[in-house]
């Protein structure tokens, strides 16, 4: 009990943009502390994590058959639950300088219009990676907040996201603390 309370005291809360192309981790007061490709290299033999981020991306197209190099997210959502969990765990421990007992609260951005099943998968993946609490925010709302838009006002603000996982159109309108309209098309 005391050990858990002490671990929480020294935990740094994180905001994570888990993107198809890159993952960004933000820490309040420090800014973006991690910007790595969302790529993972795994041993085919025992499914051990071999490399993550820049190191894994350098292996794309060059790895031997015994190593599988994956992008665990597709079109902004988790395509491979276990690999995403390993990648998140690696990023959390990297940001927390390898302290294993740390369990941060995490805010994760998710694409507007994802299903409840996909939201549960994102939340579960972050919890399994070591998060104490997980909060989800739609990417459009996160972008509007980050851009300093007055989201509390009744006027609409269109947010255009040109991320690595966007193959279709998606132009959410943000107003009065809500994402009002979303039209998305996921490429195949």
Z-matrix of the N, CA and C atoms (Angstrom, degrees):
N
C 1 1.447
C 2 1.528 1 110.07
N 3 1.336 2 117.28 1 -51.11
C 4 1.465 3 121.50 2 179.85
C 5 1.520 4 110.43 3 -65.31
N 6 1.336 5 116.84 4 -39.18
C 7 1.465 6 120.98 5 179.06
C 8 1.528 7 110.48 6 -62.33
N 9 1.324 8 116.63 7 -41.35
C 10 1.468 9 120.86 8 178.98
C 11 1.532 10 110.34 9 -64.59
N 12 1.327 11 117.53 10 -42.59
C 13 1.469 12 121.24 11 179.20
C 14 1.523 13 110.52 12 -63.23
N 15 1.321 14 117.28 13 -41.04
C 16 1.471 15 120.41 14 178.52
C 17 1.525 16 111.22 15 -66.96
N 18 1.311 17 117.83 16 -39.14
C 19 1.461 18 120.91 17 178.78
C 20 1.520 19 110.31 18 -63.09
N 21 1.338 20 117.06 19 -40.27
C 22 1.460 21 120.21 20 179.25
C 23 1.518 22 111.20 21 -66.69
N 24 1.353 23 117.39 22 -35.48
C 25 1.467 24 120.60 23 179.25
C 26 1.522 25 111.25 24 -61.66
N 27 1.299 26 118.03 25 -35.77
C 28 1.458 27 121.42 26 -175.94
C 29 1.531 28 112.76 27 -96.27
N 30 1.312 29 116.59 28 6.50
C 31 1.446 30 121.62 29 179.83
C 32 1.525 31 110.44 30 -82.62
N 33 1.317 32 115.83 31 140.34
C 34 1.448 33 121.99 32 175.41
C 35 1.516 34 108.24 33 -103.89
N 36 1.327 35 115.87 34 123.88
C 37 1.454 36 119.43 35 179.07
C 38 1.523 37 109.29 36 -70.66
N 39 1.328 38 116.21 37 147.29
C 40 1.458 39 121.87 38 -172.97
C 41 1.524 40 111.37 39 -126.64
N 42 1.319 41 115.52 40 150.32
C 43 1.454 42 122.32 41 167.13
C 44 1.518 43 105.56 42 -115.64
N 45 1.321 44 116.86 43 128.79
C 46 1.457 45 121.38 44 -174.58
C 47 1.526 46 109.99 45 -123.33
N 48 1.317 47 115.48 46 126.48
C 49 1.464 48 121.78 47 171.45
C 50 1.516 49 105.45 48 -102.40
N 51 1.304 50 114.87 49 97.18
C 52 1.455 51 122.16 50 -177.31
C 53 1.518 52 107.63 51 -86.74
N 54 1.330 53 116.21 52 93.37
C 55 1.453 54 120.52 53 -174.15
C 56 1.508 55 112.84 54 -102.40
N 57 1.312 56 114.90 55 163.18
C 58 1.458 57 121.25 56 179.23
C 59 1.519 58 110.54 57 -64.36
N 60 1.330 59 117.41 58 -41.63
C 61 1.463 60 121.60 59 -177.82
C 62 1.525 61 111.62 60 -90.88
N 63 1.336 62 117.33 61 -46.62
C 64 1.464 63 122.04 62 -176.72
C 65 1.511 64 111.06 63 -137.21
N 66 1.320 65 115.84 64 154.18
C 67 1.455 66 122.47 65 173.17
C 68 1.516 67 107.62 66 -114.53
N 69 1.330 68 115.55 67 130.77
C 70 1.458 69 122.00 68 178.21
C 71 1.520 70 108.30 69 -114.83
N 72 1.332 71 116.86 70 139.70
C 73 1.456 72 121.53 71 175.76
C 74 1.520 73 107.71 72 -123.90
N 75 1.326 74 115.35 73 128.13
C 76 1.459 75 123.29 74 -177.81
C 77 1.518 76 108.96 75 -114.48
N 78 1.330 77 116.13 76 137.83
C 79 1.457 78 122.13 77 174.59
C 80 1.524 79 107.05 78 -122.63
N 81 1.336 80 116.54 79 129.11
C 82 1.458 81 120.73 80 -179.40
C 83 1.535 82 110.64 81 -56.79
N 84 1.304 83 115.64 82 131.92
C 85 1.454 84 121.30 83 179.28
C 86 1.522 85 113.56 84 87.98
N 87 1.325 86 116.73 85 -16.37
C 88 1.458 87 121.05 86 -179.96
C 89 1.526 88 112.51 87 -115.28
N 90 1.333 89 117.13 88 -22.91
C 91 1.456 90 120.97 89 -177.70
C 92 1.515 91 111.47 90 86.23
N 93 1.332 92 115.77 91 -155.69
C 94 1.464 93 120.80 92 179.43
C 95 1.529 94 107.81 93 -74.83
N 96 1.319 95 115.71 94 117.35
C 97 1.461 96 120.86 95 -176.89
C 98 1.525 97 112.44 96 -104.73
N 99 1.334 98 116.48 97 -10.14
C 100 1.456 99 120.18 98 179.49
C 101 1.521 100 108.66 99 -148.12
N 102 1.318 101 116.14 100 130.28
C 103 1.463 102 122.74 101 176.07
C 104 1.521 103 105.66 102 -140.04
N 105 1.320 104 115.62 103 97.98
C 106 1.469 105 121.46 104 -174.42
C 107 1.525 106 110.16 105 -129.21
N 108 1.321 107 117.34 106 149.95
C 109 1.463 108 119.74 107 173.68
C 110 1.537 109 110.52 108 -62.62
N 111 1.305 110 116.82 109 143.90
C 112 1.469 111 122.09 110 177.86
C 113 1.524 112 108.73 111 -83.83
N 114 1.328 113 114.66 112 69.09
C 115 1.464 114 122.26 113 -177.29
C 116 1.527 115 108.17 114 -134.68
N 117 1.329 116 115.98 115 140.65
C 118 1.460 117 121.96 116 -177.65
C 119 1.523 118 109.17 117 -134.42
N 120 1.339 119 116.77 118 139.25
C 121 1.467 120 122.16 119 173.98
C 122 1.530 121 107.97 120 -110.05
N 123 1.327 122 115.49 121 128.16
C 124 1.463 123 121.68 122 -176.17
C 125 1.520 124 110.06 123 -129.05
N 126 1.322 125 115.47 124 141.62
C 127 1.461 126 121.51 125 175.93
C 128 1.522 127 109.23 126 -69.87
N 129 1.323 128 117.06 127 130.55
C 130 1.461 129 121.78 128 177.41
C 131 1.532 130 110.70 129 -68.74
N 132 1.320 131 115.65 130 -30.11
C 133 1.461 132 121.72 131 -174.76
C 134 1.534 133 112.29 132 -69.12
N 135 1.329 134 117.04 133 -54.49
C 136 1.469 135 120.20 134 -175.14
C 137 1.525 136 113.93 135 -122.66
N 138 1.325 137 117.54 136 8.36
C 139 1.466 138 124.04 137 179.49
C 140 1.523 139 113.01 138 59.92
N 141 1.328 140 117.10 139 25.98
C 142 1.461 141 121.95 140 177.72
C 143 1.524 142 109.59 141 -76.61
N 144 1.310 143 115.64 142 144.54
C 145 1.460 144 122.37 143 177.08
C 146 1.523 145 109.02 144 -73.29
N 147 1.323 146 116.48 145 123.37
C 148 1.465 147 120.65 146 -177.80
C 149 1.524 148 112.56 147 -105.79
N 150 1.329 149 116.87 148 -37.41
C 151 1.459 150 120.52 149 -178.65
C 152 1.523 151 109.37 150 -158.09
N 153 1.337 152 115.41 151 152.80
C 154 1.462 153 121.75 152 179.46
C 155 1.521 154 108.26 153 -139.15
N 156 1.322 155 116.17 154 149.21
C 157 1.460 156 120.73 155 172.97
C 158 1.516 157 113.71 156 73.95
N 159 1.340 158 115.84 157 -134.55
C 160 1.464 159 121.45 158 -176.98
C 161 1.529 160 112.19 159 -57.32
N 162 1.325 161 115.51 160 -41.76
C 163 1.473 162 120.19 161 -178.87
C 164 1.529 163 110.89 162 -63.37
N 165 1.332 164 116.82 163 -41.93
C 166 1.467 165 120.57 164 179.12
C 167 1.527 166 110.69 165 -70.51
N 168 1.324 167 117.26 166 -38.42
C 169 1.466 168 120.43 167 -179.59
C 170 1.529 169 110.76 168 -62.79
N 171 1.326 170 116.47 169 -35.50
C 172 1.464 171 120.66 170 178.36
C 173 1.528 172 111.39 171 -64.37
N 174 1.340 173 116.96 172 -19.71
C 175 1.463 174 121.48 173 -179.26
C 176 1.529 175 112.82 174 -88.80
N 177 1.353 176 117.27 175 -11.19
C 178 1.469 177 120.33 176 -179.22
C 179 1.522 178 110.64 177 -55.76
N 180 1.326 179 116.81 178 124.87
C 181 1.456 180 122.31 179 178.97
C 182 1.515 181 114.24 180 76.13
N 183 1.321 182 117.85 181 -1.09
C 184 1.473 183 121.60 182 -178.13
C 185 1.517 184 113.39 183 -122.18
N 186 1.318 185 116.73 184 -7.73
C 187 1.460 186 120.20 185 -175.37
C 188 1.527 187 110.51 186 -76.60
N 189 1.327 188 117.02 187 146.37
C 190 1.468 189 120.17 188 175.60
C 191 1.531 190 109.90 189 -68.57
N 192 1.313 191 117.27 190 168.96
C 193 1.460 192 122.25 191 -178.47
C 194 1.527 193 113.11 192 -60.70
N 195 1.319 194 117.50 193 -22.25
C 196 1.461 195 121.01 194 -178.90
C 197 1.535 196 112.61 195 -77.88
N 198 1.345 197 116.88 196 -7.91
C 199 1.463 198 121.63 197 -179.73
C 200 1.521 199 109.19 198 -122.10
N 201 1.321 200 115.16 199 128.53
C 202 1.462 201 121.08 200 177.77
C 203 1.526 202 108.19 201 -104.58
N 204 1.330 203 116.85 202 124.72
C 205 1.463 204 121.99 203 178.37
C 206 1.525 205 107.12 204 -105.80
N 207 1.347 206 115.58 205 121.35
C 208 1.461 207 121.76 206 -171.48
C 209 1.519 208 113.09 207 -124.68
N 210 1.314 209 114.79 208 152.81
C 211 1.463 210 123.38 209 165.60
C 212 1.527 211 104.54 210 -109.72
N 213 1.342 212 117.70 211 104.58
C 214 1.464 213 119.74 212 -171.90
C 215 1.530 214 115.56 213 -75.86
N 216 1.340 215 117.43 214 -4.50
C 217 1.458 216 120.17 215 177.25
C 218 1.516 217 109.72 216 -117.38
N 219 1.327 218 115.05 217 142.65
C 220 1.462 219 120.81 218 176.70
C 221 1.520 220 108.08 219 -133.65
N 222 1.314 221 115.33 220 130.55
C 223 1.466 222 121.29 221 177.92
C 224 1.523 223 111.76 222 54.91
N 225 1.321 224 115.95 223 35.45
C 226 1.458 225 120.89 224 175.77
C 227 1.511 226 115.73 225 83.38
N 228 1.324 227 119.00 226 -0.24
C 229 1.461 228 120.88 227 179.73
C 230 1.529 229 110.12 228 -125.91
N 231 1.332 230 115.30 229 161.48
C 232 1.458 231 121.00 230 -177.39
C 233 1.524 232 110.40 231 -69.73
N 234 1.320 233 115.45 232 123.88
C 235 1.461 234 121.58 233 176.15
C 236 1.533 235 110.28 234 -101.16
N 237 1.333 236 116.57 235 -28.31
C 238 1.465 237 121.87 236 -179.33
C 239 1.530 238 107.32 237 -131.61
N 240 1.328 239 115.62 238 100.44
C 241 1.457 240 123.09 239 -174.12
C 242 1.529 241 112.69 240 -58.43
N 243 1.325 242 117.09 241 -51.72
C 244 1.471 243 121.06 242 -175.73
C 245 1.524 244 112.27 243 -64.02
N 246 1.314 245 117.06 244 -41.13
C 247 1.457 246 120.77 245 -179.13
C 248 1.523 247 110.50 246 -69.32
N 249 1.330 248 117.38 247 -39.02
C 250 1.462 249 121.01 248 177.06
C 251 1.521 250 110.34 249 -62.51
N 252 1.324 251 115.99 250 -41.35
C 253 1.462 252 120.90 251 177.88
C 254 1.532 253 110.97 252 -60.18
N 255 1.334 254 117.11 253 -44.99
C 256 1.466 255 120.83 254 178.61
C 257 1.530 256 110.73 255 -63.02
N 258 1.331 257 116.63 256 -41.83
C 259 1.458 258 121.07 257 -179.76
C 260 1.531 259 110.62 258 -64.41
N 261 1.332 260 116.64 259 -44.71
C 262 1.467 261 120.45 260 178.49
C 263 1.519 262 111.41 261 -62.19
N 264 1.336 263 116.51 262 -43.96
C 265 1.464 264 121.06 263 178.98
C 266 1.532 265 110.23 264 -59.32
N 267 1.330 266 116.68 265 -42.55
C 268 1.463 267 121.28 266 178.21
C 269 1.531 268 110.48 267 -61.81
N 270 1.339 269 117.37 268 -45.89
C 271 1.463 270 120.57 269 -178.81
C 272 1.526 271 111.49 270 -65.90
N 273 1.345 272 117.65 271 -39.25
C 274 1.464 273 120.79 272 178.63
C 275 1.521 274 110.54 273 -63.58
N 276 1.329 275 117.41 274 -46.79
C 277 1.467 276 119.59 275 -180.00
C 278 1.524 277 111.74 276 -68.12
N 279 1.325 278 117.74 277 -31.51
C 280 1.463 279 120.57 278 176.67
C 281 1.528 280 110.47 279 -65.31
N 282 1.321 281 116.38 280 -46.59
C 283 1.466 282 120.59 281 -179.89
C 284 1.525 283 110.62 282 -65.51
N 285 1.328 284 117.20 283 -36.76
C 286 1.464 285 121.50 284 -179.71
C 287 1.525 286 112.36 285 -89.77
N 288 1.307 287 116.35 286 18.65
C 289 1.463 288 123.49 287 174.55
C 290 1.524 289 113.06 288 52.93
N 291 1.353 290 113.44 289 47.00
C 292 1.474 291 122.49 290 172.77
C 293 1.530 292 114.67 291 69.62
N 294 1.320 293 119.65 292 12.57
C 295 1.470 294 120.74 293 176.36
C 296 1.521 295 108.54 294 -77.72
N 297 1.300 296 118.00 295 116.03
C 298 1.466 297 123.17 296 -173.47
C 299 1.536 298 113.22 297 -79.47
N 300 1.337 299 117.77 298 -26.12
C 301 1.459 300 120.11 299 -176.03
C 302 1.525 301 112.74 300 -81.79
N 303 1.303 302 118.07 301 -3.88
C 304 1.454 303 122.12 302 -177.00
C 305 1.522 304 110.20 303 -79.23
N 306 1.327 305 116.02 304 131.88
C 307 1.457 306 122.23 305 178.38
C 308 1.524 307 108.47 306 -130.59
N 309 1.332 308 117.43 307 90.71
C 310 1.459 309 120.39 308 -175.54
C 311 1.526 310 113.21 309 -78.22
N 312 1.318 311 114.41 310 160.52
C 313 1.462 312 119.75 311 166.05
C 314 1.519 313 104.85 312 -82.65
N 315 1.330 314 115.90 313 140.07
C 316 1.462 315 120.18 314 -176.25
C 317 1.518 316 110.25 315 -129.10
N 318 1.326 317 115.42 316 133.15
C 319 1.454 318 122.11 317 169.95
C 320 1.520 319 105.50 318 -102.69
N 321 1.329 320 116.56 319 121.88
C 322 1.466 321 122.30 320 -179.04
C 323 1.521 322 109.53 321 -113.79
N 324 1.319 323 116.26 322 131.52
C 325 1.462 324 119.03 323 175.57
C 326 1.520 325 108.96 324 -85.94
N 327 1.328 326 114.60 325 138.38
C 328 1.461 327 121.17 326 179.13
C 329 1.522 328 108.82 327 -127.59
N 330 1.318 329 117.81 328 151.11
C 331 1.461 330 119.65 329 179.12
C 332 1.534 331 111.67 330 -63.05
N 333 1.306 332 116.20 331 145.43
C 334 1.467 333 120.55 332 174.67
C 335 1.521 334 107.90 333 -65.59
N 336 1.305 335 115.80 334 138.15
C 337 1.451 336 119.38 335 175.63
C 338 1.511 337 115.54 336 89.01
N 339 1.348 338 119.24 337 6.11
C 340 1.465 339 118.27 338 176.94
C 341 1.521 340 108.80 339 -75.55
N 342 1.306 341 115.88 340 158.32
C 343 1.463 342 121.10 341 -176.26
C 344 1.528 343 110.94 342 -78.21
N 345 1.324 344 115.30 343 165.80
C 346 1.463 345 121.08 344 176.76
C 347 1.533 346 110.58 345 -63.03
N 348 1.310 347 117.33 346 -35.22
C 349 1.467 348 121.45 347 177.86
C 350 1.527 349 109.63 348 -63.19
N 351 1.329 350 117.23 349 -43.97
C 352 1.464 351 121.18 350 178.97
C 353 1.530 352 110.68 351 -65.80
N 354 1.336 353 117.50 352 -37.71
C 355 1.469 354 120.66 353 177.01
C 356 1.522 355 110.85 354 -63.69
N 357 1.339 356 116.42 355 -42.57
C 358 1.465 357 119.94 356 178.17
C 359 1.528 358 110.90 357 -62.89
N 360 1.329 359 116.96 358 -38.06
C 361 1.463 360 121.11 359 179.60
C 362 1.524 361 110.67 360 -64.98
N 363 1.328 362 117.49 361 -42.04
C 364 1.467 363 121.29 362 178.56
C 365 1.522 364 109.88 363 -63.74
N 366 1.324 365 116.38 364 -47.48
C 367 1.472 366 121.10 365 -178.88
C 368 1.532 367 110.53 366 -62.14
N 369 1.331 368 117.20 367 -46.08
C 370 1.464 369 121.25 368 -179.21
C 371 1.520 370 110.99 369 -64.09
N 372 1.318 371 116.92 370 -39.50
C 373 1.454 372 120.75 371 179.45
C 374 1.529 373 110.75 372 -61.92
N 375 1.315 374 117.17 373 -43.66
C 376 1.471 375 120.87 374 179.26
C 377 1.526 376 111.22 375 -67.14
N 378 1.330 377 117.30 376 -39.23
C 379 1.465 378 120.05 377 178.45
C 380 1.522 379 111.08 378 -65.82
N 381 1.324 380 116.61 379 -42.02
C 382 1.463 381 120.11 380 178.34
C 383 1.527 382 111.22 381 -67.04
N 384 1.333 383 116.43 382 -25.32
C 385 1.466 384 120.57 383 178.81
C 386 1.525 385 111.70 384 -80.44
N 387 1.337 386 117.40 385 -5.98
C 388 1.455 387 119.63 386 174.63
C 389 1.513 388 116.10 387 117.95
N 390 1.321 389 118.33 388 7.21
C 391 1.462 390 120.34 389 179.03
C 392 1.525 391 110.22 390 -73.51
N 393 1.317 392 115.39 391 138.62
C 394 1.470 393 121.04 392 176.37
C 395 1.527 394 109.70 393 -75.24
N 396 1.339 395 115.66 394 -45.82
C 397 1.460 396 122.26 395 176.45
C 398 1.515 397 107.82 396 -137.77
N 399 1.330 398 116.47 397 148.36
C 400 1.458 399 121.25 398 179.73
C 401 1.521 400 108.76 399 -127.46
N 402 1.317 401 115.41 400 129.61
C 403 1.452 402 122.20 401 176.56
C 404 1.524 403 107.51 402 -120.17
N 405 1.323 404 116.54 403 133.64
C 406 1.460 405 120.60 404 179.19
C 407 1.520 406 109.36 405 -104.65
N 408 1.328 407 115.91 406 139.52
C 409 1.457 408 121.93 407 175.66
C 410 1.521 409 107.07 408 -133.99
N 411 1.315 410 116.19 409 137.41
C 412 1.459 411 119.27 410 179.13
C 413 1.521 412 109.31 411 -66.82
N 414 1.324 413 115.82 412 141.10
C 415 1.465 414 120.94 413 -177.38
C 416 1.519 415 111.89 414 -56.11
N 417 1.320 416 117.78 415 -37.46
C 418 1.462 417 120.60 416 179.74
C 419 1.527 418 110.75 417 -62.66
N 420 1.327 419 117.14 418 -42.02
C 421 1.464 420 121.26 419 179.04
C 422 1.521 421 110.32 420 -67.65
N 423 1.326 422 117.39 421 -41.67
C 424 1.464 423 121.12 422 178.16
C 425 1.528 424 110.40 423 -62.40
N 426 1.328 425 116.70 424 -42.07
C 427 1.469 426 120.74 425 179.20
C 428 1.526 427 110.72 426 -65.35
N 429 1.333 428 117.35 427 -41.61
C 430 1.458 429 121.29 428 179.28
C 431 1.530 430 110.74 429 -63.97
N 432 1.324 431 116.77 430 -43.31
C 433 1.466 432 120.41 431 177.40
C 434 1.525 433 111.01 432 -63.54
N 435 1.334 434 115.82 433 -44.78
C 436 1.462 435 120.53 434 -179.92
C 437 1.520 436 112.99 435 -63.72
N 438 1.335 437 116.51 436 -31.35
C 439 1.468 438 120.88 437 179.46
C 440 1.526 439 111.63 438 -83.90
N 441 1.336 440 116.51 439 -4.62
C 442 1.453 441 119.90 440 178.73
C 443 1.523 442 114.02 441 77.45
N 444 1.335 443 117.55 442 21.33
C 445 1.465 444 120.43 443 179.05
C 446 1.523 445 109.84 444 -70.28
N 447 1.331 446 117.15 445 144.06
C 448 1.473 447 120.37 446 179.25
C 449 1.526 448 110.61 447 -78.38
N 450 1.321 449 116.77 448 80.26
C 451 1.466 450 121.60 449 -173.41
C 452 1.519 451 113.23 450 -68.52
N 453 1.325 452 118.21 451 -16.62
C 454 1.460 453 121.32 452 -179.00
C 455 1.519 454 112.30 453 -80.14
N 456 1.325 455 118.22 454 -14.88
C 457 1.460 456 121.88 455 -178.00
C 458 1.521 457 111.16 456 -79.80
N 459 1.356 458 116.75 457 154.98
C 460 1.459 459 119.64 458 -177.90
C 461 1.528 460 114.52 459 -72.21
N 462 1.312 461 119.72 460 -14.52
C 463 1.466 462 121.44 461 178.48
C 464 1.515 463 110.91 462 -71.92
N 465 1.320 464 116.24 463 148.56
C 466 1.456 465 120.74 464 -178.60
C 467 1.519 466 111.89 465 -86.35
N 468 1.318 467 116.17 466 148.67
C 469 1.464 468 123.38 467 177.47
C 470 1.515 469 107.86 468 -131.64
N 471 1.324 470 116.89 469 116.61
C 472 1.456 471 120.28 470 179.85
C 473 1.527 472 109.36 471 -81.71
N 474 1.312 473 115.92 472 135.20
C 475 1.454 474 122.09 473 178.59
C 476 1.529 475 107.63 474 -115.58
N 477 1.323 476 116.27 475 123.22
C 478 1.459 477 121.01 476 178.75
C 479 1.523 478 107.58 477 -110.50
N 480 1.319 479 116.27 478 118.77
C 481 1.462 480 123.07 479 -178.49
C 482 1.523 481 108.49 480 -107.36
N 483 1.311 482 115.73 481 120.63
C 484 1.461 483 119.90 482 178.80
C 485 1.530 484 107.33 483 -114.19
N 486 1.328 485 115.20 484 67.82
C 487 1.449 486 120.76 485 -178.17
C 488 1.512 487 112.01 486 -90.92
N 489 1.317 488 116.08 487 171.46
C 490 1.458 489 121.83 488 -177.36
C 491 1.513 490 114.21 489 -65.58
N 492 1.323 491 118.12 490 -22.79
C 493 1.455 492 120.40 491 -177.15
C 494 1.510 493 114.25 492 -98.57
N 495 1.314 494 117.12 493 5.33
C 496 1.462 495 120.14 494 -176.71
C 497 1.518 496 110.09 495 -94.42
N 498 1.332 497 115.44 496 114.48
C 499 1.461 498 120.87 497 179.64
C 500 1.512 499 111.26 498 -111.57
N 501 1.296 500 116.92 499 -5.47
C 502 1.455 501 120.39 500 -178.89
C 503 1.508 502 109.32 501 -126.53
N 504 1.305 503 115.37 502 -154.02
C 505 1.454 504 118.83 503 179.44
C 506 1.512 505 108.77 504 -107.17
N 507 1.294 506 115.63 505 145.81
C 508 1.447 507 121.97 506 175.92
C 509 1.510 508 107.60 507 -159.37
N 510 1.333 509 116.44 508 110.85
C 511 1.455 510 120.33 509 -177.15
C 512 1.517 511 109.34 510 -130.87
N 513 1.328 512 117.58 511 80.45
C 514 1.451 513 120.21 512 -179.03
C 515 1.523 514 111.51 513 -71.44
N 516 1.321 515 115.50 514 149.39
C 517 1.453 516 122.49 515 175.13
C 518 1.515 517 106.86 516 -111.08
N 519 1.350 518 116.13 517 128.39
C 520 1.458 519 122.42 518 -177.13
C 521 1.529 520 108.79 519 -109.47
N 522 1.334 521 116.26 520 129.67
C 523 1.455 522 121.50 521 178.25
C 524 1.522 523 108.98 522 -159.30
N 525 1.308 524 116.49 523 141.71
C 526 1.472 525 123.28 524 175.81
C 527 1.529 526 112.16 525 51.03
N 528 1.314 527 115.77 526 48.81
C 529 1.473 528 123.64 527 176.39
C 530 1.521 529 114.18 528 64.70
N 531 1.338 530 118.22 529 20.72
C 532 1.458 531 120.51 530 179.89
C 533 1.520 532 110.31 531 -137.08
N 534 1.325 533 114.87 532 155.34
C 535 1.457 534 121.03 533 169.87
C 536 1.515 535 104.69 534 -92.26
N 537 1.349 536 115.98 535 114.05
C 538 1.460 537 120.37 536 -171.24
C 539 1.516 538 115.23 537 -87.39
N 540 1.310 539 116.25 538 -39.78
C 541 1.457 540 118.54 539 -174.59
C 542 1.514 541 109.06 540 -137.89
N 543 1.302 542 114.88 541 131.44
C 544 1.457 543 119.76 542 177.97
C 545 1.515 544 107.98 543 -137.46
N 546 1.301 545 115.74 544 127.86
C 547 1.462 546 120.35 545 171.53
C 548 1.513 547 105.50 546 -125.40
N 549 1.290 548 115.45 547 115.43
C 550 1.462 549 118.62 548 -179.34
C 551 1.515 550 109.90 549 -126.13
N 552 1.301 551 113.18 550 152.80
C 553 1.456 552 121.04 551 174.90
C 554 1.520 553 105.82 552 -137.02
N 555 1.311 554 116.59 553 119.59
C 556 1.459 555 120.19 554 179.49
C 557 1.501 556 108.99 555 -91.81
N 558 1.336 557 114.40 556 128.45
C 559 1.470 558 119.31 557 175.59
C 560 1.513 559 109.97 558 -71.28
N 561 1.267 560 116.16 559 162.15
C 562 1.467 561 118.97 560 179.75
C 563 1.497 562 110.06 561 -108.57
